[in-house]
Amino acid sequence: MLDMHALLQAGSQAVQGAAVAADAVGKGYALIGAGLAGGLATLGAGVGIGRVGGQAVEGMARQPENSAKIQTAMIIAAALIEGVALFAAVIAFVMQGKVHF
């Protein structure tokens, strides 16, 4: 919502001056980029954890005697994936915080 407001604000400022409008449009694109970065990081983490969980369940079904090892490896992999997603979300918030109108 804030990204759209920033983009509309940038569009309204285009009438006032070319230099100001170019800077504002660039800031609007920066906010769109920050939103896409956070969204794609979350989407990628969800897909990654889903695949890890699905493959772990499949592995446990094929070899029940190795369930403990598979589950441990799955939890470690899921934690690493979540860590990367959290780092990407923090970077997206930092990017958004750097843009000032």
C-alpha positions in Angstrom: 0.0 0.0 0.0 2.8 2.4 0.9 4.6 1.5 -2.3 1.6 2.4 -4.4 1.2 5.6 -2.6 4.8 6.5 -3.2 4.5 5.7 -6.9 1.3 7.8 -7.2 3.0 10.6 -5.3 6.0 10.3 -7.7 3.6 10.5 -10.7 1.9 13.7 -9.3 5.2 15.3 -8.8 6.2 14.7 -12.4 4.1 17.7 -13.4 6.1 20.0 -11.1 9.5 19.4 -12.5 11.5 17.0 -14.6 14.5 16.7 -12.1 12.2 16.2 -9.1 10.1 13.7 -10.9 13.0 11.6 -12.1 14.3 11.4 -8.5 10.8 10.5 -7.1 10.2 7.9 -9.7 13.5 6.3 -8.9 12.5 6.3 -5.3 9.2 4.6 -6.2 11.1 1.9 -8.1 13.4 1.4 -5.1 10.4 0.8 -2.9 8.9 -1.6 -5.4 12.3 -3.4 -5.5 12.3 -3.7 -1.7 8.8 -5.1 -1.7 9.7 -7.6 -4.4 12.9 -8.6 -2.5 11.0 -9.4 0.7 8.2 -11.2 -1.1 10.4 -13.4 -3.3 12.5 -14.3 -0.2 9.5 -15.4 1.6 8.2 -17.3 -1.4 11.5 -19.0 -1.9 11.8 -20.0 1.7 8.3 -21.5 1.7 9.0 -23.6 -1.4 12.4 -24.7 0.0 11.0 -25.8 3.3 8.1 -27.5 1.6 10.5 -29.5 -0.6 12.8 -30.4 2.3 9.8 -31.6 4.4 8.3 -33.6 1.6 11.5 -35.3 0.7 12.2 -36.1 4.3 8.8 -37.7 4.8 9.4 -39.7 1.6 12.8 -40.8 2.9 11.3 -41.8 6.2 8.6 -43.8 4.5 11.3 -45.7 2.4 13.7 -46.3 5.3 11.9 -46.1 8.6 15.1 -47.3 10.5 16.8 -44.0 9.5 14.0 -41.7 10.6 16.0 -40.1 13.4 18.9 -39.1 11.1 16.6 -37.9 8.3 14.5 -35.8 10.8 17.6 -34.2 12.3 19.0 -33.3 8.8 15.6 -32.0 7.8 15.3 -29.7 10.9 18.8 -28.3 10.3 18.1 -27.7 6.6 14.8 -26.0 7.5 16.5 -23.8 10.0 19.2 -22.7 7.5 16.5 -21.9 4.9 14.6 -19.8 7.5 17.8 -18.0 8.4 18.4 -17.0 4.8 14.8 -15.8 4.4 15.0 -13.8 7.6 18.2 -12.2 6.4 16.7 -11.3 3.0 13.6 -9.8 4.8 15.9 -7.7 7.0 17.8 -6.5 3.9 14.4 -5.6 2.2 13.4 -3.5 5.3 16.8 -1.8 5.3 16.3 -1.0 1.6 12.9 0.5 2.3 14.3 2.5 5.2 16.9 4.1 2.9 14.3 5.8 0.7 13.2 9.2 1.9 10.7 11.5 0.2 
